[in-house]
Amino acid sequence: QVQLVESGGGLVQPGGSLRLSCAVSGTSLVYDMRWYRQASGKQREPVAGITSAGTTNYADSVKGRFTISRDNAKNTVYLQMNGLKPEDTAIYYCNALVYTAGGYSNVWGQGTPVTVSS
């Protein structure tokens, strides 16, 4: 069974930094990986994505502040978040396109909370 486990969330002051991690287990065939976030009362929105080749994309709201990266040997994706703002407060979810004996699947992690507050 494929599982995504996120870590690294927490409470940080405005202007601070956090690094989120998401490890994939249960398969070694991991393709596109993405981070999403969902603030209270709002819809889940994409934050950043990275292909297996390392091509990245970002939401306009985080460009220049967040950096997505991955370690294919560890099947792990990271989100380095700098210059955090109160509006970045949300539950952050990891998402991965994986391949198993059952075919392609889009898998989600359980989420890790990020709170930006003084």
C-alpha positions in Angstrom: 0.0 0.0 0.0 1.4 3.4 -1.0 1.6 6.0 1.8 2.7 9.6 1.9 3.9 10.9 5.3 4.4 14.6 5.7 6.4 16.3 8.4 7.9 19.7 9.3 4.9 21.8 10.0 4.5 24.0 13.0 4.2 27.5 14.4 6.5 30.2 13.0 6.6 34.0 13.2 6.1 36.2 10.2 9.2 36.3 8.1 10.4 32.9 9.4 11.1 29.7 7.6 10.0 26.1 7.7 10.9 23.0 5.7 8.3 20.5 4.9 9.1 16.9 3.9 7.0 14.2 2.4 8.2 10.6 2.1 6.6 8.1 -0.2 6.5 4.4 0.8 5.1 1.3 -0.9 6.5 2.0 -4.4 9.6 3.3 -6.0 7.8 4.5 -9.1 7.0 8.1 -8.2 6.3 10.7 -10.9 4.9 14.2 -10.4 4.9 15.4 -6.8 3.0 18.4 -5.6 2.3 20.4 -2.5 -1.2 21.8 -1.9 -2.6 23.8 1.0 -6.0 24.5 2.5 -6.7 27.4 4.8 -9.7 27.3 7.1 -12.9 28.0 5.2 -11.2 27.9 1.8 -10.7 25.5 -1.0 -7.5 23.4 -1.4 -5.1 25.1 -3.7 -1.9 24.1 -5.5 1.3 25.6 -4.1 4.2 24.0 -6.0 4.9 20.9 -8.1 8.0 19.0 -9.4 8.3 16.4 -12.1 10.6 13.3 -11.8 13.0 15.2 -14.1 13.1 18.1 -11.7 11.0 20.7 -13.6 9.2 22.9 -11.1 6.2 25.2 -11.0 4.8 27.5 -8.3 1.7 29.4 -7.4 2.2 33.2 -8.0 1.6 33.8 -4.3 4.7 31.8 -3.3 7.1 32.5 -6.1 10.4 33.7 -4.8 9.7 32.6 -1.3 9.1 28.8 -1.6 11.3 26.2 -3.2 10.3 22.7 -4.0 12.9 19.9 -4.4 13.0 16.1 -4.4 15.4 13.3 -3.6 14.4 10.5 -6.0 16.6 8.0 -4.2 14.6 8.6 -1.0 11.3 9.1 -2.8 11.0 12.3 -0.8 9.8 15.8 -1.7 10.6 18.9 0.2 9.1 22.4 0.4 11.4 25.1 1.7 9.3 28.0 2.8 11.0 31.3 3.5 9.6 34.8 4.2 6.4 33.2 5.6 3.3 35.4 5.9 0.2 35.0 8.0 -1.7 34.2 4.8 0.5 31.1 4.4 -1.3 29.6 7.4 -3.0 26.4 6.2 -2.8 22.6 6.3 -0.2 21.6 3.7 -0.8 18.4 1.8 1.6 16.3 -0.3 0.4 14.7 -3.5 2.1 12.2 -5.7 1.4 10.4 -8.9 2.7 6.8 -8.5 2.7 3.5 -10.3 2.0 0.2 -8.7 0.8 -3.2 -9.9 -2.7 -1.7 -10.0 -1.7 1.0 -12.3 -1.3 4.8 -11.9 -2.7 6.3 -8.7 -2.9 9.9 -7.3 -2.1 9.6 -3.6 -2.5 12.2 -0.8 -0.8 12.6 2.5 -2.6 13.3 5.8 -1.5 16.9 5.9 0.8 18.9 8.2 -0.3 22.2 9.7 1.6 25.5 9.3 0.7 28.5 11.4 2.3 31.9 10.8 1.6 34.2 13.6 3.3 36.5 16.0 
